C-alpha cells in the first residue's frame, strides 16, 4: 500500500509564500513526508526555477502545472499521473491544495491508515463535521477526473467523484484541514485529535437513515 501526496499550487508566488520561515510548499512536503506519504509531488508554475530550487534537499518531485484552462481538475489529474509514474504501485493519492498549510502529519498518517482498511473509499478529513483537505482518492477512481468539467472548483470536483465512488468523512480533530493560509497560526483552533480511530467504522455520507434506525430499534436485551 503506497499513498502519494500531490501538493497543488496555482501560482509560483503561492508555492513560495513564507510559512513559518519556509517556502509554503517546502513546509507541506515535510509534513506529507513525515506523515508517511510517498512519493510527494509538488505541481505549480515555475517560470524562473524558484520553486524547484526551494525543494532541493527535500523528498519532493516538482512538476509543472497543467494549462490554466484545464482548471483544478486538470491540475489534480496531472499531479496524480506524475505521482503514479514515480511509483507504479501507488494505491491512492492525497490531493492537497497548497493553501492548506496547517494540516498536521498526524492527519496524513490517519488517512493512510484508514485507506489500509478501506482501499476503494475516497476519504475526506473533517473538522467538527466540516469537510476539508487533503482528500485521499484511491487510484482506481483517479480516471474519473478526466471525465469532469474544467470549470468545477476543487470542492465540486470531490463532490462529483463522490457520486461515482464510495466516500467517507473522517473526523480527525485537526483544524488545519479546513483553515487555510488566511488563518494565522495564533488564530488556529487547538488540535484535538480524532475522537475515534481513523481506520474504525463510520457511516458513509447519506447513511443518516441507518443511524436513525439503529437508535429506534427495539432493545433485544432490556435491563433487568
Z-matrix of the N, CA and C atoms (Angstrom, degrees):
N
C 1 1.460
C 2 1.527 1 109.46
N 3 1.317 2 116.70 1 120.08
C 4 1.468 3 122.21 2 -178.80
C 5 1.520 4 109.13 3 -130.66
N 6 1.317 5 117.14 4 124.63
C 7 1.460 6 122.36 5 -179.33
C 8 1.521 7 108.97 6 -116.70
N 9 1.322 8 115.76 7 120.27
C 10 1.459 9 121.67 8 178.40
C 11 1.521 10 110.48 9 -89.85
N 12 1.317 11 116.14 10 158.69
C 13 1.464 12 121.84 11 171.47
C 14 1.514 13 107.94 12 -115.80
N 15 1.329 14 116.24 13 129.67
C 16 1.466 15 122.14 14 178.12
C 17 1.521 16 107.97 15 -116.32
N 18 1.327 17 115.98 16 104.96
C 19 1.464 18 122.45 17 -177.45
C 20 1.530 19 108.00 18 -93.38
N 21 1.322 20 116.13 19 122.97
C 22 1.462 21 121.91 20 -168.70
C 23 1.522 22 111.30 21 -116.16
N 24 1.341 23 116.00 22 120.79
C 25 1.458 24 121.15 23 176.91
C 26 1.522 25 109.01 24 -124.00
N 27 1.328 26 116.65 25 129.95
C 28 1.469 27 120.81 26 -178.01
C 29 1.516 28 112.06 27 -74.39
N 30 1.341 29 117.52 28 -21.36
C 31 1.461 30 121.24 29 -177.56
C 32 1.522 31 110.29 30 -137.49
N 33 1.321 32 115.43 31 154.91
C 34 1.460 33 119.87 32 174.27
C 35 1.521 34 110.34 33 -66.55
N 36 1.325 35 116.21 34 -36.73
C 37 1.473 36 120.18 35 179.80
C 38 1.521 37 110.67 36 -60.73
N 39 1.329 38 116.71 37 -43.21
C 40 1.457 39 120.06 38 178.03
C 41 1.516 40 111.92 39 -64.74
N 42 1.328 41 116.59 40 -39.90
C 43 1.462 42 120.59 41 179.84
C 44 1.523 43 111.53 42 -62.37
N 45 1.337 44 116.26 43 -32.96
C 46 1.458 45 121.12 44 -174.53
C 47 1.523 46 113.83 45 -97.66
N 48 1.332 47 117.84 46 -2.21
C 49 1.465 48 120.78 47 -177.33
C 50 1.524 49 111.21 48 -54.69
N 51 1.324 50 116.18 49 135.58
C 52 1.463 51 120.66 50 -177.49
C 53 1.525 52 110.92 51 -63.81
N 54 1.314 53 115.77 52 128.03
C 55 1.460 54 122.58 53 178.45
C 56 1.519 55 108.20 54 -135.29
N 57 1.316 56 115.88 55 103.95
C 58 1.463 57 121.77 56 -178.49
C 59 1.534 58 110.93 57 53.02
N 60 1.330 59 115.35 58 41.78
C 61 1.451 60 120.35 59 175.41
C 62 1.514 61 115.40 60 84.41
N 63 1.327 62 117.35 61 4.71
C 64 1.460 63 121.80 62 178.83
C 65 1.519 64 110.27 63 -126.39
N 66 1.336 65 118.18 64 155.06
C 67 1.457 66 118.56 65 168.08
C 68 1.535 67 108.95 66 -60.30
N 69 1.297 68 115.78 67 141.97
C 70 1.466 69 120.95 68 -174.50
C 71 1.526 70 112.76 69 -50.52
N 72 1.318 71 116.83 70 -50.45
C 73 1.462 72 117.78 71 -175.09
C 74 1.528 73 112.23 72 -69.84
N 75 1.320 74 117.43 73 -27.64
C 76 1.469 75 118.84 74 177.04
C 77 1.527 76 110.15 75 -65.75
N 78 1.328 77 115.99 76 -41.54
C 79 1.463 78 118.84 77 177.12
C 80 1.522 79 110.98 78 -62.20
N 81 1.324 80 116.75 79 -44.44
C 82 1.458 81 120.32 80 -177.86
C 83 1.524 82 112.11 81 -66.02
N 84 1.313 83 116.76 82 -36.48
C 85 1.464 84 119.91 83 175.75
C 86 1.523 85 110.30 84 -60.15
N 87 1.332 86 116.49 85 -45.58
C 88 1.467 87 120.24 86 179.95
C 89 1.527 88 111.27 87 -61.98
N 90 1.334 89 116.81 88 -40.31
C 91 1.466 90 120.87 89 179.11
C 92 1.529 91 110.31 90 -64.87
N 93 1.327 92 116.03 91 -47.25
C 94 1.468 93 120.29 92 -178.66
C 95 1.523 94 111.07 93 -61.97
N 96 1.317 95 116.31 94 -44.59
C 97 1.459 96 121.21 95 179.84
C 98 1.526 97 110.75 96 -63.84
N 99 1.332 98 116.27 97 -44.51
C 100 1.464 99 120.39 98 -179.77
C 101 1.526 100 111.21 99 -61.62
N 102 1.345 101 115.52 100 -33.36
C 103 1.457 102 119.64 101 -179.76
C 104 1.512 103 114.67 102 -79.22
N 105 1.337 104 117.63 103 -7.95
C 106 1.454 105 120.48 104 175.88
C 107 1.508 106 115.73 105 107.97
N 108 1.330 107 118.46 106 6.93
C 109 1.466 108 120.59 107 179.31
C 110 1.527 109 110.30 108 -76.35
N 111 1.329 110 115.23 109 141.10
C 112 1.457 111 121.73 110 -179.73
C 113 1.523 112 109.02 111 -159.89
N 114 1.330 113 119.05 112 126.04
C 115 1.463 114 128.07 113 -6.77
C 116 1.524 115 111.13 114 -76.29
N 117 1.334 116 116.09 115 171.88
C 118 1.457 117 121.64 116 175.03
C 119 1.528 118 107.38 117 -113.89
N 120 1.320 119 115.85 118 122.24
C 121 1.456 120 122.42 119 -176.37
C 122 1.523 121 108.93 120 -115.03
N 123 1.325 122 116.78 121 135.23
C 124 1.464 123 122.23 122 172.50
C 125 1.520 124 107.13 123 -113.95
N 126 1.324 125 115.62 124 125.73
C 127 1.462 126 120.87 125 179.28
C 128 1.518 127 108.21 126 -116.63
N 129 1.333 128 116.50 127 123.57
C 130 1.462 129 120.30 128 179.46
C 131 1.519 130 109.21 129 -165.65
N 132 1.341 131 117.76 130 160.38
C 133 1.463 132 119.42 131 165.43
C 134 1.524 133 108.49 132 -63.32
N 135 1.316 134 116.59 133 154.09
C 136 1.463 135 119.97 134 -179.92
C 137 1.523 136 109.33 135 -156.03
N 138 1.346 137 117.32 136 67.20
C 139 1.467 138 120.31 137 -171.57
C 140 1.516 139 115.39 138 -61.50
N 141 1.336 140 117.62 139 -29.47
C 142 1.463 141 118.68 140 -178.32
C 143 1.528 142 113.14 141 -118.60
N 144 1.326 143 117.02 142 10.75
C 145 1.459 144 120.61 143 177.76
C 146 1.506 145 115.23 144 81.13
N 147 1.342 146 117.93 145 7.60
C 148 1.469 147 120.29 146 -176.07
C 149 1.521 148 112.57 147 -67.47
N 150 1.331 149 116.80 148 -35.94
C 151 1.474 150 119.35 149 -179.31
C 152 1.524 151 109.49 150 -67.62
N 153 1.308 152 116.67 151 -46.53
C 154 1.465 153 119.94 152 178.75
C 155 1.530 154 110.94 153 -59.08
N 156 1.339 155 116.70 154 -39.93
C 157 1.479 156 119.64 155 179.67
C 158 1.525 157 110.61 156 -66.30
N 159 1.337 158 116.87 157 -35.67
C 160 1.469 159 120.08 158 -179.76
C 161 1.524 160 111.70 159 -66.10
N 162 1.324 161 116.81 160 -20.56
C 163 1.463 162 120.79 161 -177.42
C 164 1.523 163 112.97 162 -96.77
N 165 1.333 164 117.79 163 -2.22
C 166 1.463 165 120.78 164 179.57
C 167 1.531 166 109.76 165 -60.10
N 168 1.313 167 115.81 166 131.96
C 169 1.458 168 120.78 167 -178.99
C 170 1.512 169 114.09 168 90.24
N 171 1.338 170 116.99 169 -6.82
C 172 1.457 171 120.58 170 177.69
C 173 1.520 172 109.34 171 -96.86
N 174 1.320 173 116.00 172 -179.96
C 175 1.460 174 121.09 173 179.19
C 176 1.526 175 112.05 174 -92.01
N 177 1.336 176 117.63 175 10.96
C 178 1.464 177 121.16 176 -171.79
C 179 1.515 178 112.80 177 -88.01
N 180 1.316 179 113.83 178 154.25
C 181 1.457 180 123.71 179 170.68
C 182 1.518 181 106.82 180 -112.20
N 183 1.330 182 117.64 181 126.51
C 184 1.460 183 119.41 182 179.58
C 185 1.523 184 110.16 183 -98.14
N 186 1.337 185 114.78 184 136.60
C 187 1.452 186 120.85 185 175.10
C 188 1.511 187 109.88 186 -130.51
N 189 1.328 188 116.52 187 148.46
C 190 1.457 189 120.03 188 178.76
C 191 1.520 190 110.25 189 -75.95
N 192 1.317 191 115.72 190 144.28
C 193 1.462 192 121.59 191 -178.34
C 194 1.524 193 110.87 192 -63.40
N 195 1.326 194 114.81 193 153.63
C 196 1.460 195 121.18 194 172.82
C 197 1.525 196 108.76 195 -68.70
N 198 1.334 197 119.04 196 163.30
C 199 1.463 198 120.50 197 176.81
C 200 1.523 199 111.53 198 -52.54
N 201 1.324 200 117.17 199 140.77
C 202 1.466 201 121.79 200 -175.73
C 203 1.523 202 111.97 201 -56.84
N 204 1.342 203 116.65 202 -32.66
C 205 1.456 204 119.26 203 -177.10
C 206 1.533 205 112.60 204 -69.25
N 207 1.326 206 117.95 205 -12.08
C 208 1.465 207 119.77 206 177.93
C 209 1.518 208 112.07 207 -79.38
N 210 1.338 209 117.31 208 -9.66
C 211 1.458 210 121.77 209 175.33
C 212 1.517 211 113.32 210 70.66
N 213 1.339 212 116.57 211 -177.82
C 214 1.469 213 120.57 212 179.42
C 215 1.519 214 113.12 213 -56.11
N 216 1.337 215 117.26 214 -37.26
C 217 1.466 216 119.11 215 -178.07
C 218 1.523 217 110.75 216 -65.35
N 219 1.335 218 117.08 217 -33.98
C 220 1.456 219 120.26 218 177.26
C 221 1.513 220 111.91 219 -66.04
N 222 1.344 221 116.54 220 -38.77
C 223 1.468 222 120.34 221 177.85
C 224 1.531 223 110.12 222 -66.19
N 225 1.330 224 116.59 223 -41.98
C 226 1.463 225 120.11 224 179.29
C 227 1.521 226 110.85 225 -62.08
N 228 1.324 227 116.22 226 -44.45
C 229 1.463 228 120.46 227 -178.76
C 230 1.521 229 111.33 228 -63.66
N 231 1.342 230 116.75 229 -42.46
C 232 1.466 231 119.63 230 -179.76
C 233 1.520 232 110.79 231 -66.18
N 234 1.311 233 117.75 232 -43.66
C 235 1.469 234 120.83 233 -179.93
C 236 1.521 235 110.72 234 -62.68
N 237 1.337 236 116.80 235 -42.45
C 238 1.462 237 120.18 236 179.08
C 239 1.523 238 110.91 237 -63.30
N 240 1.330 239 116.10 238 -40.72
C 241 1.462 240 120.37 239 179.03
C 242 1.529 241 110.65 240 -63.31
N 243 1.341 242 116.97 241 -41.83
C 244 1.460 243 120.97 242 179.52
C 245 1.527 244 110.61 243 -65.03
N 246 1.327 245 116.59 244 -43.45
C 247 1.464 246 120.13 245 -179.75
C 248 1.525 247 110.96 246 -61.70
N 249 1.313 248 116.25 247 -44.17
C 250 1.468 249 120.01 248 -177.54
C 251 1.526 250 111.77 249 -71.97
N 252 1.331 251 117.46 250 -25.63
C 253 1.462 252 119.38 251 176.17
C 254 1.522 253 111.39 252 -73.26
N 255 1.338 254 116.32 253 -25.24
C 256 1.460 255 120.44 254 178.72
C 257 1.528 256 111.27 255 -78.32
N 258 1.329 257 116.23 256 -40.67
C 259 1.468 258 121.42 257 179.69
C 260 1.530 259 106.95 258 -131.17
N 261 1.321 260 115.88 259 105.69
C 262 1.465 261 120.44 260 -170.76
C 263 1.524 262 113.18 261 -63.60
N 264 1.336 263 116.95 262 -30.59
C 265 1.468 264 118.65 263 -177.75
C 266 1.528 265 112.52 264 -94.67
N 267 1.331 266 117.19 265 24.88
C 268 1.468 267 120.83 266 174.49
C 269 1.522 268 109.20 267 -58.43
N 270 1.331 269 116.82 268 126.02
C 271 1.463 270 120.59 269 -176.77
C 272 1.520 271 112.84 270 -97.52
N 273 1.342 272 117.88 271 -15.13
C 274 1.465 273 120.99 272 179.38
C 275 1.522 274 108.79 273 -163.82
N 276 1.316 275 115.05 274 160.20
C 277 1.463 276 121.13 275 178.12
C 278 1.524 277 109.18 276 -129.20
N 279 1.315 278 115.78 277 131.63
C 280 1.463 279 121.69 278 172.55
C 281 1.524 280 108.42 279 -85.51
N 282 1.324 281 117.65 280 111.72
C 283 1.459 282 122.51 281 177.90
C 284 1.524 283 107.86 282 -85.75
N 285 1.326 284 116.55 283 117.59
C 286 1.474 285 121.49 284 -164.03
C 287 1.524 286 110.50 285 -132.72
N 288 1.335 287 119.04 286 98.34
C 289 1.466 288 120.17 287 173.91
C 290 1.525 289 110.26 288 -60.63
N 291 1.327 290 116.67 289 133.81
C 292 1.464 291 120.41 290 -174.41
C 293 1.521 292 113.04 291 -64.97
N 294 1.330 293 117.62 292 -17.34
C 295 1.470 294 119.11 293 178.57
C 296 1.532 295 111.66 294 -69.69
N 297 1.346 296 117.93 295 -16.10
C 298 1.472 297 121.50 296 -178.87
C 299 1.527 298 108.48 297 -86.16
N 300 1.336 299 114.93 298 76.10
C 301 1.460 300 120.82 299 -170.06
C 302 1.525 301 114.12 300 -85.45
N 303 1.339 302 118.24 301 -12.44
C 304 1.457 303 120.22 302 -172.83
C 305 1.524 304 113.73 303 -102.88
N 306 1.313 305 118.09 304 6.13
C 307 1.471 306 120.40 305 176.91
C 308 1.527 307 108.79 306 -60.79
N 309 1.320 308 116.21 307 135.58
C 310 1.458 309 120.63 308 -179.16
C 311 1.516 310 112.51 309 -92.57
N 312 1.339 311 117.79 310 153.99
C 313 1.468 312 120.38 311 178.58
C 314 1.521 313 112.95 312 -60.71
N 315 1.346 314 117.32 313 -28.13
C 316 1.465 315 120.11 314 178.05
C 317 1.526 316 110.90 315 -62.44
N 318 1.330 317 116.31 316 -34.11
C 319 1.462 318 120.67 317 178.94
C 320 1.520 319 110.61 318 -67.36
N 321 1.325 320 116.87 319 -41.50
C 322 1.459 321 120.60 320 176.25
C 323 1.523 322 109.76 321 -60.06
N 324 1.318 323 116.54 322 -47.33
C 325 1.467 324 121.03 323 179.69
C 326 1.523 325 111.32 324 -60.01
N 327 1.328 326 117.14 325 -43.46
C 328 1.469 327 121.14 326 -178.65
C 329 1.526 328 111.55 327 -63.46
N 330 1.329 329 116.89 328 -41.54
C 331 1.461 330 119.79 329 178.93
C 332 1.525 331 110.94 330 -65.60
N 333 1.315 332 117.11 331 -39.84
C 334 1.460 333 120.51 332 178.18
C 335 1.529 334 110.38 333 -64.64
N 336 1.336 335 116.88 334 -42.31
C 337 1.465 336 120.17 335 178.15
C 338 1.522 337 111.07 336 -62.60
N 339 1.324 338 117.00 337 -41.68
C 340 1.463 339 120.34 338 178.98
C 341 1.527 340 110.95 339 -64.92
N 342 1.330 341 116.16 340 -36.96
C 343 1.466 342 120.22 341 176.64
C 344 1.523 343 111.01 342 -61.58
N 345 1.313 344 116.87 343 -30.95
C 346 1.457 345 120.69 344 -179.38
C 347 1.510 346 113.60 345 -61.24
N 348 1.334 347 116.88 346 -28.63
C 349 1.468 348 120.10 347 -179.75
C 350 1.522 349 112.66 348 -107.66
N 351 1.331 350 117.51 349 -8.92
C 352 1.473 351 122.21 350 178.47
C 353 1.524 352 108.25 351 -134.27
N 354 1.311 353 116.16 352 67.96
C 355 1.456 354 119.85 353 -167.89
C 356 1.519 355 113.78 354 -73.55
N 357 1.327 356 119.13 355 -11.01
C 358 1.463 357 120.77 356 178.00
C 359 1.526 358 112.15 357 -106.20
N 360 1.328 359 117.89 358 3.68
C 361 1.463 360 122.17 359 -173.63
C 362 1.518 361 111.61 360 -101.42
N 363 1.341 362 116.14 361 133.15
C 364 1.459 363 121.01 362 170.14
C 365 1.524 364 107.67 363 -72.46
N 366 1.316 365 116.91 364 129.32
C 367 1.465 366 121.95 365 -176.42
C 368 1.522 367 109.69 366 -116.25
N 369 1.344 368 114.86 367 125.63
C 370 1.462 369 119.73 368 -179.50
C 371 1.524 370 109.19 369 -122.89
N 372 1.342 371 117.63 370 123.36
C 373 1.462 372 119.52 371 -178.87
C 374 1.525 373 110.95 372 -69.80
N 375 1.316 374 115.09 373 152.96
C 376 1.464 375 120.23 374 -179.40
C 377 1.523 376 109.67 375 -135.36
N 378 1.325 377 113.87 376 152.98
C 379 1.481 378 122.50 377 173.28
C 380 1.512 379 106.45 378 -124.46
N 381 1.330 380 117.10 379 112.36
C 382 1.458 381 122.25 380 -178.45
C 383 1.530 382 111.59 381 51.63
N 384 1.321 383 115.90 382 40.99
C 385 1.453 384 121.43 383 176.89
C 386 1.511 385 115.69 384 86.75
N 387 1.333 386 118.11 385 -6.81
C 388 1.459 387 121.39 386 179.55
C 389 1.524 388 110.04 387 -90.95
N 390 1.324 389 116.01 388 125.46
C 391 1.464 390 120.87 389 -177.84
C 392 1.520 391 111.15 390 -68.08
N 393 1.328 392 116.48 391 140.20
C 394 1.461 393 120.29 392 -177.29
C 395 1.515 394 112.92 393 -137.34
N 396 1.327 395 114.87 394 -154.66
C 397 1.460 396 125.01 395 -176.34
C 398 1.513 397 109.72 396 -135.72
N 399 1.353 398 117.82 397 156.32
C 400 1.459 399 130.63 398 3.71
C 401 1.521 400 111.92 399 -79.74
N 402 1.314 401 116.08 400 156.24
C 403 1.456 402 122.35 401 -179.50
C 404 1.521 403 108.93 402 -105.06
N 405 1.327 404 115.68 403 128.97
C 406 1.461 405 121.11 404 179.32
C 407 1.526 406 109.36 405 -90.63
N 408 1.327 407 116.14 406 117.38
C 409 1.463 408 121.83 407 -179.71
C 410 1.527 409 108.74 408 -114.65
N 411 1.341 410 117.83 409 116.98
C 412 1.467 411 119.92 410 177.18
C 413 1.525 412 111.26 411 -59.37
N 414 1.310 413 116.07 412 149.33
C 415 1.458 414 121.14 413 -174.68
C 416 1.521 415 113.22 414 -57.97
N 417 1.347 416 117.00 415 -33.59
C 418 1.468 417 118.81 416 -177.18
C 419 1.525 418 113.18 417 -68.11
N 420 1.336 419 117.27 418 -13.08
C 421 1.468 420 120.40 419 179.55
C 422 1.525 421 112.94 420 -102.69
N 423 1.322 422 117.54 421 -8.28
C 424 1.469 423 119.95 422 -175.33
C 425 1.524 424 112.27 423 -65.94
N 426 1.322 425 117.39 424 -26.57
C 427 1.453 426 120.34 425 178.70
C 428 1.512 427 113.41 426 -62.42
N 429 1.331 428 117.40 427 -24.47
C 430 1.465 429 121.02 428 179.32
C 431 1.532 430 111.70 429 -66.29
N 432 1.338 431 117.15 430 -20.81
C 433 1.467 432 119.37 431 -179.77
C 434 1.523 433 111.21 432 -58.29
N 435 1.316 434 116.87 433 -36.68
C 436 1.470 435 120.28 434 -177.43
C 437 1.524 436 112.18 435 -69.00
N 438 1.333 437 117.38 436 -12.72
C 439 1.459 438 121.26 437 -178.91
C 440 1.529 439 112.30 438 -92.27
N 441 1.327 440 117.09 439 -5.17
C 442 1.467 441 120.90 440 -173.25
C 443 1.526 442 111.31 441 -97.10
N 444 1.325 443 115.27 442 156.90
C 445 1.459 444 121.58 443 -175.25
C 446 1.531 445 111.45 444 -81.60
N 447 1.322 446 115.23 445 144.79
C 448 1.459 447 121.47 446 -175.32
C 449 1.521 448 112.73 447 -64.50
N 450 1.329 449 117.91 448 -27.36
C 451 1.463 450 119.15 449 -175.35
C 452 1.527 451 114.06 450 -78.23
N 453 1.323 452 117.36 451 -5.90
C 454 1.460 453 119.46 452 179.54
C 455 1.524 454 110.71 453 -67.66
N 456 1.334 455 115.97 454 139.19
C 457 1.455 456 120.79 455 173.25
C 458 1.518 457 110.04 456 -77.22
N 459 1.334 458 117.87 457 168.18
C 460 1.471 459 120.49 458 -177.95
C 461 1.519 460 113.75 459 -54.96
N 462 1.340 461 117.78 460 -46.15
C 463 1.461 462 119.61 461 179.66
C 464 1.519 463 111.30 462 -65.19
N 465 1.320 464 116.98 463 -35.97
C 466 1.466 465 120.53 464 178.57
C 467 1.524 466 111.10 465 -67.11
N 468 1.330 467 116.91 466 -33.36
C 469 1.461 468 120.27 467 176.21
C 470 1.526 469 109.99 468 -62.03
N 471 1.330 470 116.49 469 -46.30
C 472 1.465 471 119.87 470 -179.73
C 473 1.525 472 110.43 471 -65.04
N 474 1.321 473 117.45 472 -40.28
C 475 1.463 474 120.54 473 177.92
C 476 1.524 475 110.54 474 -61.11
N 477 1.332 476 117.12 475 -40.52
C 478 1.463 477 120.89 476 179.00
C 479 1.527 478 110.35 477 -65.31
N 480 1.313 479 117.64 478 -41.59
C 481 1.462 480 120.24 479 177.49
C 482 1.521 481 111.32 480 -63.05
N 483 1.336 482 115.91 481 -36.53
C 484 1.465 483 119.55 482 -177.81
C 485 1.522 484 112.48 483 -67.36
N 486 1.325 485 117.01 484 -15.53
C 487 1.465 486 119.82 485 177.52
C 488 1.526 487 112.11 486 -81.85
N 489 1.314 488 116.92 487 -13.72
C 490 1.460 489 119.44 488 -179.86
C 491 1.529 490 112.16 489 -118.73
N 492 1.319 491 117.50 490 -0.98
C 493 1.461 492 120.77 491 -179.17
C 494 1.519 493 109.80 492 -146.61
N 495 1.312 494 115.45 493 147.39
C 496 1.458 495 120.85 494 176.07
C 497 1.525 496 109.71 495 -58.74
N 498 1.326 497 116.75 496 133.66
C 499 1.466 498 122.13 497 -175.62
C 500 1.519 499 109.59 498 -134.77
N 501 1.320 500 115.85 499 139.33
C 502 1.468 501 119.53 500 179.39
C 503 1.515 502 110.25 501 -133.84
N 504 1.334 503 115.47 502 135.81
C 505 1.462 504 121.30 503 169.40
C 506 1.526 505 108.20 504 -80.73
N 507 1.323 506 116.58 505 134.95
C 508 1.458 507 121.89 506 179.75
C 509 1.523 508 108.41 507 -117.94
N 510 1.322 509 116.97 508 109.95
C 511 1.462 510 121.08 509 179.86
C 512 1.521 511 108.71 510 -74.40
N 513 1.337 512 116.29 511 117.61
C 514 1.455 513 120.57 512 -173.39
C 515 1.525 514 113.98 513 -119.26
N 516 1.315 515 118.14 514 -2.47
C 517 1.457 516 119.95 515 176.95
C 518 1.515 517 114.15 516 65.21
N 519 1.344 518 116.25 517 23.93
C 520 1.456 519 121.16 518 -179.02
C 521 1.529 520 108.60 519 -113.90
N 522 1.339 521 118.32 520 107.63
C 523 1.468 522 119.69 521 -178.69
C 524 1.524 523 112.68 522 -64.30
N 525 1.332 524 116.78 523 -19.20
C 526 1.454 525 120.21 524 -179.65
C 527 1.514 526 114.04 525 -66.07
N 528 1.324 527 118.03 526 -14.98
C 529 1.466 528 118.87 527 179.30
C 530 1.524 529 111.64 528 -77.13
N 531 1.348 530 117.42 529 -15.64
C 532 1.468 531 120.23 530 179.97
C 533 1.525 532 112.94 531 -123.45
N 534 1.321 533 118.48 532 -15.40
C 535 1.465 534 121.97 533 178.56
C 536 1.519 535 108.84 534 -101.66
N 537 1.329 536 116.38 535 122.31
C 538 1.457 537 119.59 536 -174.09
C 539 1.523 538 111.86 537 -100.60
N 540 1.326 539 116.26 538 -160.81
C 541 1.459 540 121.55 539 -174.42
C 542 1.524 541 113.42 540 -64.69
N 543 1.315 542 117.86 541 -15.71
C 544 1.461 543 120.09 542 177.69
C 545 1.525 544 111.89 543 -73.67
N 546 1.328 545 117.22 544 -14.13
C 547 1.463 546 122.07 545 176.81
C 548 1.520 547 108.80 546 -95.09
N 549 1.311 548 116.98 547 124.38
C 550 1.454 549 120.78 548 176.81
C 551 1.511 550 111.23 549 -73.76
N 552 1.322 551 116.25 550 157.43
C 553 1.461 552 120.09 551 -178.82
C 554 1.520 553 111.83 552 -57.80
N 555 1.321 554 117.29 553 -38.30
C 556 1.466 555 120.43 554 -178.61
C 557 1.526 556 112.37 555 -69.33
N 558 1.319 557 116.74 556 -21.06
C 559 1.463 558 120.77 557 -179.61
C 560 1.522 559 112.94 558 -97.06
N 561 1.312 560 117.01 559 1.28
C 562 1.455 561 120.94 560 -178.04
C 563 1.526 562 109.98 561 -78.46
N 564 1.342 563 118.41 562 127.95
C 565 1.471 564 119.37 563 175.62
C 566 1.522 565 111.09 564 -57.96
N 567 1.307 566 116.72 565 158.59
C 568 1.461 567 120.94 566 -178.68
C 569 1.520 568 110.89 567 -68.21
N 570 1.314 569 115.05 568 144.37
C 571 1.461 570 121.48 569 172.70
C 572 1.521 571 108.87 570 -68.12
N 573 1.322 572 117.03 571 131.66
C 574 1.458 573 121.44 572 -176.88
C 575 1.522 574 112.60 573 -109.11
N 576 1.319 575 116.81 574 -27.25
C 577 1.458 576 120.16 575 -174.37
C 578 1.514 577 110.44 576 83.68
N 579 1.330 578 117.06 577 158.97
C 580 1.467 579 120.53 578 -176.70
C 581 1.517 580 111.69 579 -68.03
N 582 1.356 581 118.09 580 138.91
C 583 1.459 582 120.62 581 177.50
C 584 1.519 583 112.62 582 -69.70
N 585 1.329 584 116.73 583 -24.26
C 586 1.460 585 123.31 584 178.62
C 587 1.518 586 107.83 585 -136.36
N 588 1.335 587 117.12 586 159.68
C 589 1.467 588 118.57 587 176.13
C 590 1.521 589 110.89 588 -56.31
N 591 1.327 590 116.79 589 133.04
C 592 1.464 591 120.28 590 -176.60
C 593 1.515 592 112.30 591 -60.58
N 594 1.325 593 117.06 592 -29.34
C 595 1.464 594 120.16 593 -178.09
C 596 1.525 595 111.80 594 -86.11
N 597 1.338 596 117.33 595 -1.57
C 598 1.462 597 120.35 596 179.90
C 599 1.507 598 112.22 597 -75.54
N 600 1.333 599 115.90 598 174.63
C 601 1.458 600 120.78 599 -177.53
C 602 1.520 601 111.23 600 -72.53
N 603 1.313 602 114.76 601 140.44
C 604 1.465 603 122.25 602 171.24
C 605 1.507 604 107.14 603 -150.69
N 606 1.345 605 117.26 604 142.23
C 607 1.451 606 119.71 605 -179.50
C 608 1.516 607 111.20 606 -64.52
N 609 1.328 608 115.95 607 147.41
C 610 1.447 609 120.77 608 175.40
C 611 1.517 610 109.60 609 -73.00
N 612 1.340 611 115.49 610 165.86
C 613 1.453 612 120.40 611 176.54
C 614 1.520 613 109.01 612 -55.21
N 615 1.336 614 116.05 613 136.38
C 616 1.450 615 120.35 614 177.02
C 617 1.510 616 113.81 615 87.68
N 618 1.346 617 117.14 616 4.90
C 619 1.458 618 119.82 617 -178.25
C 620 1.527 619 112.13 618 -92.24
N 621 1.340 620 117.72 619 19.12
C 622 1.472 621 120.59 620 -179.02
C 623 1.522 622 110.93 621 -58.72
N 624 1.320 623 116.70 622 -34.10
C 625 1.463 624 120.31 623 -178.68
C 626 1.515 625 110.30 624 -63.89
N 627 1.354 626 115.99 625 -39.28
C 628 1.454 627 120.18 626 178.29
C 629 1.512 628 110.50 627 -63.49
N 630 1.331 629 115.28 628 -44.39
C 631 1.463 630 119.80 629 179.95
C 632 1.517 631 110.87 630 -61.02
N 633 1.346 632 116.68 631 -42.39
C 634 1.453 633 120.58 632 -179.34
C 635 1.522 634 110.30 633 -64.81
N 636 1.333 635 116.50 634 -39.26
C 637 1.458 636 120.08 635 179.47
C 638 1.513 637 110.93 636 -63.83
N 639 1.359 638 116.16 637 -38.41
C 640 1.458 639 119.74 638 178.45
C 641 1.519 640 111.23 639 -61.84
N 642 1.354 641 116.10 640 -38.25
C 643 1.457 642 120.23 641 -177.51
C 644 1.517 643 112.44 642 -71.84
N 645 1.334 644 116.68 643 -29.71
C 646 1.464 645 119.93 644 -175.72
C 647 1.520 646 113.44 645 -98.10
N 648 1.341 647 117.14 646 -1.62
C 649 1.462 648 119.70 647 -179.60
C 650 1.520 649 109.69 648 -66.81
N 651 1.354 650 117.71 649 146.57
C 652 1.471 651 120.55 650 179.41
C 653 1.514 652 110.95 651 -65.58
N 654 1.303 653 115.76 652 147.57
C 655 1.461 654 122.72 653 -179.20
C 656 1.520 655 108.34 654 -80.17
N 657 1.341 656 116.53 655 115.47
C 658 1.459 657 119.97 656 -179.46
C 659 1.509 658 112.33 657 -74.73
N 660 1.334 659 116.42 658 -17.45
C 661 1.465 660 119.91 659 -176.85
C 662 1.528 661 109.35 660 -131.23
N 663 1.335 662 117.77 661 72.47
C 664 1.467 663 119.18 662 -178.26
C 665 1.518 664 111.29 663 -62.45
N 666 1.330 665 114.21 664 153.35
C 667 1.472 666 119.87 665 179.31
C 668 1.516 667 109.46 666 -64.10
N 669 1.318 668 116.53 667 145.09
C 670 1.472 669 121.47 668 -179.49
C 671 1.512 670 110.57 669 -108.91
